[in-house]
Amino acid sequence: VLLTAVGYGRRVGLRLPSADVEAVRGRLPHWWTHTGAAPERTWELASAGQADYVLGEIELWVAEHAVDRIFVHAGVVAIDGRALLLPGRSAAGKTTLTAALLAAGAAYGSDEYAVLSPDGRVHPYARPLEIRDGAGRTRVSAADLGAATFAEPVPVAAVAQLHYQPGCGYLVAPISAGVAVLRLFDHTVCARSRAAEALDTLVAATHRIRAVAGSRGEASSAVPAVRALVGG
Amino acid sequence: MENRADGAMPRQRTKDLAVRAHCEETLVLDRRTGTAHCLPAEVTRIWDACTGRNTLAEIASAAGVAEPTAASAVDQLISLDLLEVPAGFDRRELLRRGALVGAGIAAAGIESVVAPAPSAQASPQTMTLQQQCTGTNSRELFITLKNPASSPSGYNFIVTVPTGVSGQGNISFNGTTGQGAFNITNATSTITIQLRDNNGNVIVLTKTFTCTICPTTTPQPIQACT
């Protein structure tokens, strides 16, 4: 069976055994919209057991090649209609801090990608949060956490590049707008293939921002200071 | 460097660069190397003054900095290949003049980032486990991790198994697949593998497998855990 979809202007296909379709359908990316058009690229799925890996590859490919959008690996929340970006590699603590900010009243954008348009505004990438714990990964919607998801694109107010360090306090230093651009560039999916476009978008996004970089301890302890970056 | 008549003065490189002013800073994308640089305000002014005609004193004056500071920044801009240096330019003299403010990129506050591969932004996705009973009440575990990330070298595997059982080993990555072998000394049916970050603090991926219990001293072929 070939499932075809369009996402962010790109057409993708997933070929899989018919017996696995139902098992995989519930794990498709949240942007998966069926299309009858021929896919630009097709992935093969031998069994449902490979679904997370193959779907991860599809999501990453769309993120790199999205039309008129730049994907930055970052958590995103909005406070009073202005976005806070939390760039970080896998396991940096983006999801945990995002969830803590939602609990403090922020609106959800993403725990994975900040999706930027050429005007520098952030669009939601509202997949369920993937919360890691001792039992593995649990997918939880923002609504289940009692949070709203912002719908319209919002301007960037702040960037906080924070790495989780157990037992550590909130140890950050301000960084300039230009350095913030570099830190975001370092987390941009298409930084190699569309470097100049990415740079232009990041510059547009960071004209009037506050930015910090450093480490944090428990997420709940960091929330007041992180929120204040936007509120100021 | 003071003699502009010989024409031996550094000047801004323009080919294969994308330059964006950002507030008082400058972002420079080097398309040859895929590297992005952020020049602080002071270095921006120095870089702007590197026209190929200005002496070091004139560069310093235009940027509003002392000559040693300008010399150090010019040297660092040369090191980053952001300035073209014509034949006859005396870089040793420049280094001598800049020595007062120290060497290295950090002295000028230039930050650089090499564009990462897309896969650097991916999370580990799947893990599989096989076992081979090696006899003498021990078994070897083979772990495979598949991940869109091409170089998850920052991860360590921590193997967690039930009470009374211990084992740990290393895993190496080749492309998108990592494999490692672990020896454990007690038979067990449930194996939980945790992938943690390179500090061992954050659990990136956890999966529990069920394996057939080994006969105590009989070697067995490799079989998959489920």
Boltz contact constraints between the chains, C-beta under 6 A:
constraints:
  - contact:
      token1: [A, 52]
      token2: [B, 125]
      max_distance: 6.0
  - contact:
      token1: [A, 52]
      token2: [B, 126]
      max_distance: 6.0
  - contact:
      token1: [A, 53]
      token2: [B, 125]
      max_distance: 6.0
  - contact:
      token1: [A, 53]
      token2: [B, 126]
      max_distance: 6.0
  - contact:
      token1: [A, 53]
      token2: [B, 146]
      max_distance: 6.0
  - contact:
      token1: [A, 56]
      token2: [B, 125]
      max_distance: 6.0
  - contact:
      token1: [A, 56]
      token2: [B, 148]
      max_distance: 6.0
  - contact:
      token1: [A, 57]
      token2: [B, 148]
      max_distance: 6.0
  - contact:
      token1: [A, 60]
      token2: [B, 118]
      max_distance: 6.0
  - contact:
      token1: [A, 60]
      token2: [B, 122]
      max_distance: 6.0
  - contact:
      token1: [A, 60]
      token2: [B, 148]
      max_distance: 6.0
  - contact:
      token1: [A, 64]
      token2: [B, 118]
      max_distance: 6.0
  - contact:
      token1: [A, 73]
      token2: [B, 121]
      max_distance: 6.0
  - contact:
      token1: [A, 90]
      token2: [B, 123]
      max_distance: 6.0
  - contact:
      token1: [A, 91]
      token2: [B, 197]
      max_distance: 6.0
  - contact:
      token1: [A, 91]
      token2: [B, 202]
      max_distance: 6.0
  - contact:
      token1: [A, 91]
      token2: [B, 204]
      max_distance: 6.0
  - contact:
      token1: [A, 132]
      token2: [B, 203]
      max_distance: 6.0
  - contact:
      token1: [A, 136]
      token2: [B, 206]
      max_distance: 6.0
  - contact:
      token1: [A, 166]
      token2: [B, 201]
      max_distance: 6.0
  - contact:
      token1: [A, 177]
      token2: [B, 22]
      max_distance: 6.0
  - contact:
      token1: [A, 177]
      token2: [B, 23]
      max_distance: 6.0
  - contact:
      token1: [A, 178]
      token2: [B, 22]
      max_distance: 6.0
  - contact:
      token1: [A, 178]
      token2: [B, 25]
      max_distance: 6.0
  - contact:
      token1: [A, 178]
      token2: [B, 27]
      max_distance: 6.0
  - contact:
      token1: [A, 178]
      token2: [B, 38]
      max_distance: 6.0
  - contact:
      token1: [A, 179]
      token2: [B, 38]
      max_distance: 6.0
  - contact:
      token1: [A, 179]
      token2: [B, 111]
      max_distance: 6.0
  - contact:
      token1: [A, 181]
      token2: [B, 27]
      max_distance: 6.0
  - contact:
      token1: [A, 182]
      token2: [B, 36]
      max_distance: 6.0
  - contact:
      token1: [A, 182]
      token2: [B, 38]
      max_distance: 6.0
  - contact:
      token1: [A, 182]
      token2: [B, 111]
      max_distance: 6.0
  - contact:
      token1: [A, 182]
      token2: [B, 113]
      max_distance: 6.0
  - contact:
      token1: [A, 185]
      token2: [B, 36]
      max_distance: 6.0
  - contact:
      token1: [A, 185]
      token2: [B, 113]
      max_distance: 6.0
  - contact:
      token1: [A, 186]
      token2: [B, 113]
      max_distance: 6.0
  - contact:
      token1: [A, 189]
      token2: [B, 118]
      max_distance: 6.0
  - contact:
      token1: [A, 189]
      token2: [B, 121]
      max_distance: 6.0
  - contact:
      token1: [A, 191]
      token2: [B, 115]
      max_distance: 6.0
  - contact:
      token1: [A, 191]
      token2: [B, 116]
      max_distance: 6.0
  - contact:
      token1: [A, 192]
      token2: [B, 34]
      max_distance: 6.0
  - contact:
      token1: [A, 192]
      token2: [B, 115]
      max_distance: 6.0
  - contact:
      token1: [A, 195]
      token2: [B, 29]
      max_distance: 6.0
  - contact:
      token1: [A, 195]
      token2: [B, 115]
      max_distance: 6.0
  - contact:
      token1: [A, 196]
      token2: [B, 18]
      max_distance: 6.0
  - contact:
      token1: [A, 199]
      token2: [B, 29]
      max_distance: 6.0
  - contact:
      token1: [A, 203]
      token2: [B, 20]
      max_distance: 6.0
  - contact:
      token1: [A, 203]
      token2: [B, 22]
      max_distance: 6.0
